[in-house]
Amino acid sequence: MTTNNVPKATLQRYPVYLKALRRLQKNGVERIMSKELSSFVDIEPTTIRRDFSFLGNLGKQGYGYDVDKLIEIFNGQLGVNFDEKIILVGAGNLGRALMNYNKWDYVVGEIECAFDIDKTKCGTQFGVEVYSMDLLEEKIPKGCRIAILTISHNVQETVDRLVDCGITGIVDFTHQHFLAPKGVVIKSIDVVSSIQELVFMTNSLESKTKKQKSGK
């Protein structure tokens, strides 16, 4: 199976299902109905069944889904790596919050180590070893592909170094423009824009509701 024909919205829900399924597996649950899974992920059972149908004929009427089988399919067919080695570049306030959170429920892996130009931040923070940026090439974990970027200075230079070290995916919190070669995937996280979008949607909904109430 390939994900080429799977709707984007469905792909975005797969990690949500996977997180819930691994929690269920950890708690000894062997099979589950779509209605039961719905209560864990807050997604309608019909949507769950449709999303799962892209992975094949997985469930049985009256039996539900085999939790172990679902996890195996997500892992194998979707190419999910539960042991992904992730590095963090920037151990400031946001970086510290991410290190403190570093509980991904075995869905994508975890932050293996972090780097910062401020040597006073080096050492162990929340169980994560923080190294000087001078040691990036030396200390980056073997096989590491993903980096979280939370810095505000020397962004382009840092990206160039990360790419040279084999990084092919960057979660970008910098809000700065930078260039990356073809084949490197950038996922920009802009909290301000997300809030602005939410405010716009909320205002639009309130305006629509007022018009409906007024009969206009």
N, C-alpha and C positions, 0 to 999 in steps of 0.2 A: 504494500500500500504506500502511496505517496500523499503528501499533504497539499499537492498543487490544486486539487479541486475542492479542498475543504474551505468553507467560508472563514474569513478572518475572525469574525465574532466567535465562531466555534473554536478556532485555534486558541483564542484568548481565554476561553473557558477551560480548556484541557488542564492547565496547571492547577486550577481551582479544584477540579475533580480529583486530580492526582494527589493533592495535599490531603484531601478528605479521605481518600482511599488508603493512603499510607497510615493515617491516624487510625482508621478502622482496623487495618491489618495489625497494627501495633497492639490494639485492644482485643485481638483474637477473633474479630468478625471475619467469617469465611465467605458469606454471600449476602447480597443486599438487593432490595427492590429499588426501582427508580424513585418511588414515592418516599422511601426511607432515606435515600441519598439526598433527595430534594431538601429535606429538613436540615441537612448538614451544610449544604452549599447555597441554599436560598435561591435555587433555580427550579423552574417548573419541570415536573416529571416528563412532560411531552418534549421539552427542549433537551433534557438529558438523553432520552431515547433517540432523538434525532441526531444529536451530537455523536453518540456512540455508534450510530449506524454507519458512519463514515469509516469506522474501524473494522467493520465486518458484522457478521451475525453473532453477537456476543451473549445475549441473554436468552432465557427460556421462559415461556409463558408460565406464570405461577411459581417459578423458581427464582427468578431474578438474575443477578450478575455474580459471577465468581470473582471475589475481590483480588485474589492472587493472580488470576488470569488477566484481569484488567490492568493491573500494575505491570505485569510482564509485557503486555501489548504496548502500553505507553512507553515502556523502557526500550523495547526492541524496535517496533515499527516506527515510532516517532523519534527515535534516536536520543531520548532523554538520558542525560548522564547525572546520576545522583551524587557523583563524587567529583563534580566540576570544581577545579581549583580556581578560586577567585582572588584577585588582589585588589587592594584599596590604595589609591594614591591621594593622599591628603588626610592627615589625622587631626584636623581641626574639629570644630563643634559638630558639623554634619558627619564627618568621618567617625568621630567618637560615637555618635548616636547609632550609626550603622554597625560599628563593631559591637556595641552593647546589644543591639538587636540580633545579631548573627545567629538567628535560630530559624533556619529555612525548612525545618521539618523534613529533611532529607529529600527535598524536591529538586534542588539544583546544585547542592554542594554547600560550601561555606567559604568565608573569607579566610584564606590560609595565612596571609600576612599583609602588612600595610607599609607604606613608605611616606616620608615627609622630609621637606628640606630643613625643618626646624629640629635640630638634634635633641632639643630638650623634650620633645615629644616621643623620642625613641625609647624602647623598652616594651614591657608587656602591658597592654591595655585590654581589659575585658577578655583576657585569655588569648589575645591576638598579639603576635610579635610585630612591633613597629620598627622598621629600619630606616636609616638615612637614605635619601634619594641617591647618594653617591654609590650605594650598594645595590641599586636596582638590578643591573645585569648579573650580579653575583648571586643575589638572594631570591630572585624570582623563581617560583617553583617550576620544576620540569613539567612540560606539558600544559602549562597554564595558558588559557586562551582568552579569558575574560578579565577586564579591569574596570573598576568603578573609579571615576575621576571626580574629585570634589575640590580641586585646587582653583586658584584664581590668578596665578602667575606662571609664566613660562609654559603655557598650555600647549602650543604647537611643538615646542622642543620636547616636552614630555610625551606627547602622542607619538612623535617620531621615534623616540627611544622605546616606547612600548611596542610599537609595530616591529621594530628591529628585534625585539625579544620574543616575537611570535604571537603577540596579542592580535586577535582577529575580531573581538567584540568589545565595545566600550560603552558603559553606562555613563552618560555625560550629565553631570550636575553643574558644569562650569558656567553656562550661559554665555560662552564666548565662541566666536567662530574659529574653526580650525579645519585643516584639510587632512584627509586620510586616504591612502591608496585604495583602489578598487579591490574588493574582497574583504574589506574591514567594515563591519556593521556597527553603526552608531545609533544608540538609543538615547535621545535627549530627554531629560526629565526637567520640566519647567513648572514648578509649583505655582508661581505667580500667574502664569497663563491659564493653568488649570482652574485656579480660583476665579480669575476673570471670566472664563467660560462658564463656570458654575453660577456666578452672579448674573450673567446675561441670561442663562437658561431659566434661573429662578425668577428674574424680573419679567421675562416673557410669559412664564406660566402664570404669575400673579396677575399680569395684565389681561391675559386670556380669560382667567377665572372671573375677574371683575366685569369684563364685557359680557360674559355669559350670565352673570347674576343680574346685570342691568338690562339684559334683553337686547343689547345692541349687537 
